[in-house]
Amino acid sequence: MMNKAQLKHALTLTAGVLVVIFICLFSQLNVPVFVKAIVSTALLCVLVSGSVLYYKREKESTLLEAQLSISRINEELQRVSKEREQSISELLKQRKLLENIVSAIPYCVYWKDAKSIFTGCNQKFAEFMSVSRPDEVIGRTYHDLIEDRELADFFVQCETEIMKTTVPLINLQKTFTRSDGKDVDTMVTKVPLRNTNGKITGTLGIIAEVTDSGNAGGGSNAPATQCFSAISNMAEGVLVTDSRGLVTEANPYFCELIGKDKERIAGSFIFGCFSDQVGDQLKTIFAKFQDGSDSNVASVQAVVGRRTFRINIQPSYAENSYSGVVVNVIDINSLIETTRKAEYASYRKSKFLSSVSHQGRAPISNIIETSKTLQQGDLSSEQTEFVNTIYNAATDLMYLVDGILDISKLDTGTQKVERSEIDISQLLASVSDSVHLKAEEEGLEVCVEICDDAPKTINSDVNKLRQILVYLTNNALKFTNQGHVRIKVSADEPSENSETNDSVRFSVKDTGCGIDRNKLQRIRNILSEGDNEIFCGQSDTGFGLPIGGKLISLLGGKLEIESTPLAGSEFYFTIPCQGLPPDADVPCDPAASANTDRDRNDNVVDGPERILVVDDVEENRELIKVLMKKEGYVVEVCNDGKQAVELCNEKRYDAILMDVQMDVMDGLEATKIIRSQGENTKTGIIAMTACTSNRDELQCFDAGCDDFIAKPIKKEQLVNKTWRVIAQNKQLIQARRGDEITSFLADNPDYHKTIEMFVDNLTERIQAMQDSLDSNDLQDLANKVHSLKGLGSFAGFSIYSDIAREMEEMLNGNQTDEVQKQLDELVRFCDKTKFDVPKKTPKTT
């Protein structure tokens, strides 16, 4: 569509074109030439004259329209200017009115910024501060206006606390000393000031002089009333009650929150403004305020609709007697959401650290074990130095990774206490073995001392307790230049309610540089390594002590420190022992003694056993292959679970070392298939994985694994567990074949007492199970079967543990007939069970 101007231009152009066409046509007529010239000239003149007149009219029209537009703009500007002047005038009137209102208030009114600097006041307050005008107060502080420094400090502290907690201070009685030396009793009220965005920008204060009658002005609640006129726009709820709990004031925010008018709230009990549960909590708090048993600010949490609020309740006092409370209701939804986000971020961070650390442990373990293998070879002095450097660096790196893992577990709350019976001597031997190499490198001695009053066993978490002692011992070795480190265990002092020692004390004491007294308390508080200068210029990762302290807390104890500069330090803790007295004989768990000094060559069953190693990491396969070949085993390797299943269908192995997490087919699926088909349904399978939680371990056993090794794999643990599953399996085969049954732990003198006790009591134990079955006391029978399963493992008779495990499954399925068959088989095996002390042939050189 064309507008009006475009249409005019088009018509003009069309007329011109028509005139030209007419002239051309006219020139073709048979008329004299001079006639044609006259007519053409006349038409052209008419066309030019018309065009000139048209554009002149257009120009005049455009100028007129521009003048009209300018006129309208001027009128609009004049209107806006007038409205602005009216608004400014109105604001000035309102400001003047506000100043008159503030000046007319019969109390001292002032307001301050976030730094407690006066930004305004009324004339009453200026005169109270002994100055002539309010502007003489602006920009100054209480310290500039009050000679009493202690009172000025108190007011600044109150204002800082108000801005921090958002809780108003109502009717505080204070005595001012004026410049003329006269003491004036006052009631002071302070409330937080907020901007339009709800942010606290300062405080508003009202000071009322107390008359002889004890009231401030017209009544004791007048300052509070004035405060509520100032805080009516606060973005949080505020209300005041009397001593009985009746509401006397409530700001609009609180009224809107609970959906009631101020008139309906005033005079009602505060308890009815909230839910019954919150109301009951408030009644308890009010009762404590009323009887004087508590005067501290109390807080409760309440949910209104979908929003969560924190309710702060502060008691107020008049003439040193309880007069009511000030309640502050704050929306904490944003705080809760921020906290949730922070907790989730911390959880993700810990999971990431745990994942990265797990992935890093396997290659570091390979470096450590490979360097240990190289150390046993024929190396030159220079090569030995290089290998030792590799080993030490990898060990320190493993310590760092373990620390990161422990921190992530503690942060995510996945550290659980798994209690079991712990043999103290075996525990300390294990700790000593773990640190002896580092001690030798430092030229130090690690001493172990078990006091006569210490229990032989305790009930606690063996892994965490060992980890704590290793952390503390490594820390002591790091900061000891010469001398020794002593690990000591003793019984703690008996408690008042018990005549026996119900706790055990562990201590790690060194002869190192000690800790300066000025730094000792700081270390006690934060349980960290502290500054480098504390430890004679040496540095540390800082993981050991804080992690050890947290683990000790999990076990029910607390890490304590005593130190003397230049004389050494002692780190000690006490935990509940729940153990047996020192003179009690108890069977010990061979699985907990992976580091005992037994001669493994005497314990390995004769003949070259075949082992299958399944792992998808080539470095892991080669390392395990080298370690196990040195122990005399024939080793085969494969890359994944699928290959393992194919090999197990073709050959029989004495043991299978199965990695859990692999591509193609994982170790758990492969184990289930191997258990169901092929030549290795009864072969011992040991799971190897970097995932060491209880859930992961249980999944391995449910899949059919016989044992579990956590990565990074340690040589001693790998050799011992492999030997054990092979010995157990051969014992089962011999027992089923009808051969004489002897303990596979009989070569170790440490277990002779345990084996003898088991064999001597076996007949009586089986008869007791038969009696329970005959009397249909299945619960008692289940307890006895469970006991046999554990004792069989302790004493090295896996055949009894195997049968007991099957009996437990039958009892769970209520298959009593099958249970009787198993009892009959136990009697048959019992007749063939012997305890013969092996006669060792002296070794020749």
GISULGI-V541169 format. One record per run of one state. SS is the DSSP state (A for helix, B for strand, O for the rest). FROM is the first residue (numbers start at 1). TO is the last residue. If there is no record, write none. Layout:
ss=<SS,SS>
from=<FROM,FROM>
to=<TO,TO>
This chain:
ss=<O,A,O,A,O,B,O,B,O,A,O,A,O,A,O,A,O,B,O,B,O,B,O,B,O,A,O,B,O,B,O,A,O,A,O,B,A,O,A,O,B,O,B,O,B,O,A,O,A,O,B,A,O,B,O,B,O,A,O,B,O,B,O,A,O,A,O,A,O,B,O,B,O,B,O,A,O,A,O,B,O,A,O,B,O,A,O,B,O,A,O,B,O,A,O,B,O,A,O,B,O,A,O,A,O,A,O,A,B,O>
from=<1,4,28,33,105,108,114,118,122,123,129,134,137,142,146,149,166,169,178,183,195,200,211,216,217,222,231,237,243,246,251,252,259,262,266,269,270,274,276,292,298,305,307,319,321,332,333,376,381,413,420,424,443,445,451,457,461,462,479,484,492,503,511,517,527,532,536,544,555,560,565,568,577,580,581,590,593,600,604,610,615,618,631,634,639,641,651,655,660,667,677,684,690,694,704,707,711,715,737,741,742,749,775,778,796,798,813,816,833,834>
to=<3,27,32,104,107,113,117,121,122,128,133,136,141,145,148,165,168,177,182,194,199,210,215,216,221,230,236,242,245,250,251,258,261,265,268,269,273,275,291,297,304,306,318,320,331,332,375,380,412,419,423,442,444,450,456,460,461,478,483,491,502,510,516,526,531,535,543,554,559,564,567,576,579,580,589,592,599,603,609,614,617,630,633,638,640,650,654,659,666,676,683,689,693,703,706,710,714,736,740,741,748,774,777,795,797,812,815,832,833,845>
